[in-house]
């Protein structure tokens, strides 16, 4: 059953960060009426540090607006660069690239959302409201849209959202992020420094340096126990790491002393069980490859929504029909979000020597893995991302790895498949050998102690 369309189908997007601006680009490409509500007064505020746009994000950017050896491998594999820039510059690129900027409305803090059989209305603190057919929550980890969706679900389906799910977003790591002027003696593009309980990620460019210091929290905590950090907290966090080298010639304390700006933030990770209810759908936050994950999630949802609207030829999908679209979106993207989160979390744990096994991985396995091997791991994540299927790409750049959505022109030979299986087995075998070696060493040590 469909509803006769007296007015065009309309989307209300809450949040004009990377995901919200991406949604506006996609909706404008699809010709879908919409508005984006942003509580701030600036489309590109000077907050945060840098953002890395990987090839799957770059591919979407091409649809919107016309290193070291590892990054070289990624470029050869996928035909797109990894772009690193300040977050506010990227937001400025997204905003100024919009065909119609009037869709983005500033100073609109959401107070409540009411839903009925015919649509949804979003009420703002300034007394105004916006009505549409669906709401897309792009308002981050501490989402007002998510909270109102949970409240709505509690009234109609009380057992759907559990107490455990509400604690999904968990902080195990926090991060000191910053930007400072270019450092002449840091000649690498991106470098990671491993240490015990924390790690550094530094990207040096000619005119600026982006840096991240990841530290393990004393004990994991949910968003409900999230602390409010001050400049004093950031200073205290720096003290324990200030004398640690981030290169052969540079100490972390020097980056801190020369900083333009910095902040201490929680690295909140998690993938929700329920991404939608009624007429609301969430772009579930995920710190892992965060901006890229948000962009590809938008692309997938827009593909499904555009397909549904075109199938109805001027009439609106029913509420049940929209739920089917949202469920398909969740079933396709949630497993991928989990995979990305686990991948990023494992990298952080290895670099920060989080436990004996992770330390052995960092010191005894990773040094023997080639850039080609690491590039394949990243390629496995990149190639599965969605793009807009209703916006053509003129020509793919030359690359080694096909995207999952491309037609496979040739199947691998048996020899190639066997070689691939051998390569994939290398790391598990190394881990097994390390575990066996560690067990033998501990048994011998225990025997010596008993003999003494």
DAGI-V684132 format. One record per residue. SS is DSSP state (H for helix, E for strand, L for the rest). PSI is psi in degrees with one decimal (* if undefined). D_LAST is the distance of its C-alpha to the last C-alpha in Angstrom with 2 decimals. Layout:
# DAGI-V684132
ss psi d_last
SS PSI D_LAST
SS PSI D_LAST
This chain:
# DAGI-V684132
ss psi d_last
L 139.9 81.52
E 157.6 82.06
E 133.4 83.50
L 132.5 86.59
L 101.9 85.77
L -31.2 88.11
L 157.6 85.86
L 152.3 83.45
L 133.3 79.85
E 139.4 77.97
E 134.5 74.30
E 117.0 72.92
E 131.1 69.77
E 118.1 67.79
L 125.8 65.90
L 43.2 66.88
L -154.3 63.55
H -45.6 62.57
H -42.5 62.85
H -41.5 66.08
H -35.9 67.84
H -41.2 66.73
H -41.2 68.29
H -41.8 71.54
H -48.9 71.66
H -41.8 71.15
H -38.4 73.65
H -37.5 76.24
H -34.7 75.78
H -9.5 76.32
L 31.2 79.32
L 128.5 77.88
E 140.0 79.09
E 168.1 76.38
E 145.5 75.41
E 121.5 72.10
E 124.1 71.44
L 127.5 69.25
L -23.8 68.47
L 175.4 68.13
L 8.9 71.03
L 131.0 69.80
L -21.6 69.14
L 68.4 66.70
L 149.2 65.02
L 68.6 62.79
L 155.5 59.63
L -170.1 56.23
L -108.5 55.18
E 170.1 55.61
E 135.9 56.02
E 124.8 55.28
E 112.0 57.84
L 172.8 56.52
H -35.7 58.85
H -28.7 59.55
H -39.3 60.60
H -36.6 62.65
H -39.8 64.41
H -39.1 65.52
H -37.5 66.67
H -31.8 68.86
H -25.1 70.45
H -56.2 71.09
L 121.4 72.15
L * 73.76
L -157.2 53.90
L -178.5 51.08
H -32.9 50.66
H -49.0 49.40
H -31.1 52.60
H -40.9 54.64
H -44.1 53.25
H -43.5 54.23
H -42.8 57.75
H -35.4 58.16
H -41.5 56.94
H -12.6 59.22
L 9.9 62.02
L 147.5 61.53
L 159.9 59.92
L 119.3 57.18
E 131.1 59.00
E 124.3 57.26
E 168.4 59.35
E 143.4 59.48
H -42.3 59.78
H -28.5 63.09
H -41.1 64.56
H -42.0 63.72
H -38.3 65.26
H -39.7 68.30
H -46.3 68.58
H -45.2 68.45
H -48.9 70.93
H -15.2 73.44
L -5.0 73.32
L 133.4 74.62
L -37.2 78.18
L 98.8 79.02
H -14.8 77.11
H -14.6 79.16
H -21.1 76.89
E 118.4 74.20
E 120.3 75.07
L 168.4 73.22
L 40.0 72.69
L 87.2 72.44
L 124.8 69.66
E 131.3 69.48
E -44.9 70.01
E 165.2 70.40
E 128.4 71.18
E 137.2 73.60
E 143.2 74.08
E -175.1 76.98
L -23.3 78.24
L -9.1 80.07
E -160.3 77.52
E 146.9 75.29
E 130.7 76.04
E 121.0 73.69
E 135.7 74.60
E 161.8 73.70
L -23.7 73.39
L 6.5 76.62
L -7.1 78.63
L 168.0 79.10
E 158.2 78.01
E 131.9 77.70
E 142.7 78.47
E -172.7 77.22
L -29.2 76.28
E 161.8 72.51
E 132.0 69.95
E 119.5 67.13
E 108.0 64.31
L 31.4 63.08
L 29.6 62.09
L -166.2 58.36
L -42.0 55.23
L 66.2 56.98
L 125.3 59.95
H -36.8 62.97
H -43.8 64.25
H -42.5 61.08
H -43.6 61.26
H -32.3 64.93
H -42.7 64.25
H -41.8 61.64
H -40.4 64.14
H -42.0 66.83
H -35.6 64.58
H -29.9 63.61
H -37.9 67.30
H -29.0 68.09
L 74.3 64.84
L -29.3 62.54
L 0.4 59.55
L -54.1 59.42
L 110.4 57.40
L 163.8 54.30
H -35.0 52.35
H -40.8 49.39
H -34.2 51.58
H -16.0 52.72
L 16.7 49.14
L -45.9 48.82
L 107.3 49.02
E 142.2 45.53
E 116.3 44.06
E -25.0 40.48
E 146.7 41.23
E 167.6 43.67
E 133.8 45.21
E 113.2 46.71
E 149.2 49.71
E 166.7 52.07
E 135.8 54.72
E 172.7 55.45
E 163.5 57.69
L 142.0 56.88
L 110.0 54.10
L -30.1 55.26
L 7.7 51.81
L 99.1 50.61
L 0.9 52.12
L 156.8 50.50
L -57.9 52.25
E 129.8 49.30
E 141.1 45.71
E 136.1 42.53
E 120.7 39.57
E 149.8 36.20
L 178.4 33.86
L 103.0 31.23
L -8.9 33.18
E 167.5 36.56
E 158.7 38.68
E 140.8 41.97
E 120.3 44.96
E 131.6 47.65
E 112.4 51.02
E 127.5 52.95
L 166.1 56.69
L -36.6 59.28
L -4.0 60.58
E 159.3 57.74
E 127.1 54.03
E 136.9 52.62
E 151.5 49.06
E 129.6 46.71
E 108.3 43.40
E 132.3 41.60
E 141.1 39.09
E 132.9 37.26
E 151.1 38.56
E -40.1 36.23
E 134.1 37.30
E 146.0 39.89
E 154.5 43.32
E 175.3 46.73
H -21.6 50.01
H -15.3 50.86
H 21.3 48.19
L 126.1 48.89
L 160.3 48.89
L 111.0 51.76
L 146.8 50.49
L 174.5 52.27
H -34.2 52.41
H -39.6 50.08
H -41.8 47.47
H -41.4 47.81
H -44.3 47.44
H -35.6 44.25
H -31.0 42.83
H -33.6 43.59
H -46.2 41.79
L -16.2 38.26
L -5.2 39.33
L -36.0 41.93
L 4.3 39.87
L 134.6 38.54
E 139.7 40.24
L -2.2 42.39
L -176.1 43.31
L -18.7 42.76
L -4.6 45.41
L 136.3 45.63
E 151.8 43.69
H -35.8 44.15
H -28.4 45.52
H -39.2 48.42
H -43.1 49.45
H -42.0 49.33
H -32.8 51.42
L 4.6 54.05
E 146.1 54.32
E -45.7 57.70
E 158.2 56.42
E 167.8 53.20
E 149.8 51.97
E 121.9 48.84
E 156.7 49.15
E 142.7 47.27
E 91.4 46.55
E 122.9 47.76
E 150.4 47.12
L 153.4 48.34
L 117.5 50.87
L 155.9 53.16
L -36.7 54.03
L 116.4 57.74
L -2.5 59.57
E 158.2 63.06
E 133.4 65.24
L -125.6 69.02
L 15.2 70.50
E 136.2 67.39
E 142.2 64.84
E 138.9 61.83
L 86.9 60.47
L 129.9 56.95
L 148.9 54.92
L 117.8 51.88
L -22.5 50.25
L 119.7 49.13
L 43.5 51.75
H -60.1 53.69
H -40.7 57.18
H -40.3 57.21
H -41.7 56.14
H -43.0 58.89
H -44.5 61.48
H -31.7 60.76
H -42.2 60.74
H -44.6 64.19
H -44.5 65.41
H -46.1 64.43
H -41.4 66.01
H -35.0 69.16
H -45.5 69.49
H -41.3 69.41
H -43.1 71.69
H -40.2 74.18
H -43.7 74.33
H -42.9 75.04
H -40.4 77.75
H -31.4 79.50
H -20.6 79.52
L -4.2 81.54
L 57.9 84.31
L -8.1 85.09
L 159.5 84.00
E 141.5 80.85
E 149.8 77.96
L 169.4 77.54
H -40.9 74.64
H -38.0 73.18
H -39.1 73.69
H -37.1 71.80
H -36.1 68.91
H -42.2 68.73
H -47.5 68.55
H -38.4 65.81
H -38.6 63.79
H -40.2 64.09
H -47.6 62.90
H -44.7 59.85
H -29.8 58.98
H -38.1 59.23
H -27.8 57.53
H -46.4 54.81
H -36.5 52.56
H -40.6 52.98
H -41.0 52.16
H -42.4 48.91
H -44.5 48.06
H -43.1 48.83
H -44.2 46.82
H -38.6 43.70
H -50.0 44.16
H -39.0 44.51
H -38.5 41.66
H -37.4 39.26
H -46.4 40.35
H -43.0 39.70
H -41.0 36.23
H -46.5 35.21
H -29.3 36.72
L 12.5 35.02
L 52.6 31.56
L 80.5 31.74
L 166.4 28.29
H -47.0 25.68
H -41.5 28.01
H -36.1 30.98
H -42.4 29.17
H -37.8 28.22
H -45.0 31.87
H -40.8 33.08
H -27.4 30.94
H -15.8 30.53
H -53.9 33.60
H -38.9 36.47
H -21.8 36.68
H -1.1 37.40
L 133.0 40.08
L 161.7 43.58
H -32.8 46.23
H -41.3 48.18
H -45.1 45.45
H -36.5 45.13
H -35.6 48.91
H -38.3 49.07
H -45.1 46.84
H -36.4 49.21
H -36.3 52.21
H -31.4 51.21
H -47.5 51.57
H -45.7 54.71
L -15.4 56.80
L 0.1 56.86
L 150.9 58.66
L 154.2 62.18
L 172.4 65.23
L 120.3 68.71
L -2.0 70.43
L 7.1 73.88
L 115.8 73.71
L 151.8 73.92
L 125.2 71.85
L -48.7 74.16
L 131.5 71.80
L 140.2 68.07
L 160.4 66.64
L 135.3 65.20
L 166.4 61.68
L -32.9 59.23
L 128.8 58.14
L 143.8 60.70
L 151.7 60.70
L -29.6 60.16
L -4.6 63.71
L 154.3 65.25
L 128.9 66.78
L 107.9 64.48
L -25.0 66.77
L 143.9 64.60
L 147.7 61.80
L 147.1 58.75
L 167.2 58.74
H -36.9 56.24
H -43.4 54.61
H -39.7 54.30
H -41.5 52.87
H -42.3 50.26
H -41.3 49.34
H -41.2 49.05
H -38.7 46.72
H -44.9 44.43
H -40.9 44.37
H -25.2 43.70
H -10.4 40.73
H -51.0 39.01
H -48.0 37.36
H -38.0 36.16
H -40.4 34.65
H -41.6 32.88
H -42.9 31.54
H -42.6 30.34
H -41.4 28.60
H -43.5 26.90
H -42.3 25.79
H -44.0 24.44
H -43.5 22.65
H -41.4 21.13
H -43.7 20.04
H -44.0 18.40
H -43.0 16.63
H -38.5 15.37
H -42.2 14.30
H -41.4 12.34
H -42.1 10.69
H -40.1 9.97
H -41.2 8.62
H -43.2 6.16
H -42.0 5.15
H -41.8 5.43
H -38.0 3.81
L * 0.00
